[in-house]
Amino acid sequence: MSDFSQIRELAVDLGKAGAAATVAASKVVRKAGAEVERGAKRLAPVDTGNLRNSIGTSQRGPLTVEVGPTAAYGAYVEFGTYRMRPQPYMGPATDAAEPGFLAAMEQIAG
């Protein structure tokens, strides 16, 4: 994932842009969350399908979404354990969605 300073700069620019920019940014955030969810579901390893089916998106605020699994073992699959190799699905899905997200936010902020 890229340097968070880019995201902080975008947040400052959005704050200066006003309410219309916040509404547009909210749509971009929701779209990016949905894109991460789709990617994570596509990349999640499937044994029973429980992990993949537990991945969802929750709106936490106008400019905040949370994407991830509700399966208790989701982090173990993502990062691995001493007995199991990591099988990343959330990180790669987030990385794939990032360029489009940043480009859309820069367009709004600019």
Buried (B, 14 or more C-beta within 10 A) or exposed (E): EEEEEEBEBBEEBBEEBEEEBBEBBBEBBBBBBBBBBBBBBEBBEEEEEBBBBBBBBEEEEEBEBEBBBEBEEBEBBBEEEEEEEEBBBBBBBBBBBBEEBBEBBEEBBE
